[in-house]
Amino acid sequence: MDAFVIEGGRRLEGRLRINGSKNSALPIMAAVLLTDEPVTLRDVPDLSDIRNMVRLLGELGVMIARETDNRGQPVFALHAIDQSPSHARYEIVRTMRASICVLGPMLARRGKARVSLPGGCAIGQRPVDLHLRGLEALGARITLDGGDIVAEAPGGRLRGATLFLGGANGSTVLGTANVMSAATLARGTTVIECAACEPEIVDLANMLNAMGARIEGAGSPRITVRGVESLGGVDHAVIPDRIEAGTLMCAAAITEGDLTLDNCPLDALMAATDTLGAIGVAVDPIGSGDDPMRRTCRVTRPGGLRPAQITTQPHPGFPTDLQAQFMALLCLAQGNSVITEKIFPDRFLHVAELQRMGASLIRQNATVVATGVPGLTGAPVMASDLRASAGLVIAGLAARGETTINRVYHIDRGYEKLEDRLASVGASIRRQDIPAEPVAAG
Ligand code: EPU
């Protein structure tokens, strides 16, 4: 099993381009099920989650080729050539929860869908009740059978409705993607109240509109979708990954480095860059840049780190997907920081691992108090989920001595060649195959 071995204490300096967004690409790829025409996608990152989505779409009748465009850039060519399959099997769904994204598009275009119910998850409970309620509001008949969600549109077509998509923790990103995608082909108008405002929803809506959909309000809590008869093909570039960008900002900050990030979605990172500014990390845009989602910026840290209070929230609040990376950073701030997780209250698997590296952290329910220490020390630690692992990489970059992060397949789900990218700007990090040991239990 692959591990990362990091020799900490190297300053990061240089230039990196932010890759396309995983969380935008996944629902966008699923939306290909809505059309019979070919779709071209650019800037899709090369990640294991994307490869899982390719496998899933392949089983659902989509022909997929990875090609190179005339500028030498990789592009995905996707074409749903067989509209008859409707079963997303457990064997694939269990490898990736985002498989649930195929439910809405398949139901809307094929009139039926059978999608295995995603199981448990390391970051806590992740129900899909809101996805199902939203689709039921559009007229779908939904039952559970043998661990599968079985959904059917009476008469083969969904119908528009006004619906509320909020849950106890606020809006749902993939739930909004599912319902919004499904509503594009429904008969009549759909209004989604308490829709997720994440930039990935805006990206999906932009793509769907370019395919002929009629969506208004994406990026706000109320989305209106006027249903159309059919959708056409499209050539779409996925937005840059705000979480990869935020992670690299933390890497620059913790090593007192100097990183220039190209293709950086600054417009989608306000909560993170505001916090960085408050704790003493400068994120300076370079040049004017026409597109606020594709800027160049320079990340530096002129002095010591100040503590902060962070509460994760739906966008535009502080993203839960950057909580672990910021916690690693705040372990070295001068004073007490308070980090509260409001999206996934159990998303703290990195806490015990950071403690192994000398961090002073106290957790009470969904809040962690981090008391800054002068330094971290390298240690063998275990990656447990994607972003927790990224937090451990950040900590390892600053720790004295060697940090070995086991089970980096979690990182490979969401960061393309992270070790090569960090090494290219000065980190001492290498991938190593380490035999799996039995895990302690009980
Ligand atoms: N929720 C419900 N019922 C539902 C759906 C969600 O109660 O039917 C709750 C969740 O339990 C959670 C909250 O609503 O408390 C928000 O969850 P959401 O549905 O927004 O999460 P998601 O759409 O399943 C996406 C990202 C996650 C990211 C969250 C929150 C993708 C593929 N995943 O998940 O990304 O943490 O939004 O921003 O887009 C990651 O990339 O590491 C990752 C986990």
Residues whose N, C-alpha, C, O or C-beta is under 5 A from the ligand:
A	BS01	EPU	N23 A98 Q125 R126 P127 V128 D129 L130 H131 G167 N169 S171 T172 V173 L174 G175 T320 D321 I343 F344 L386 R387
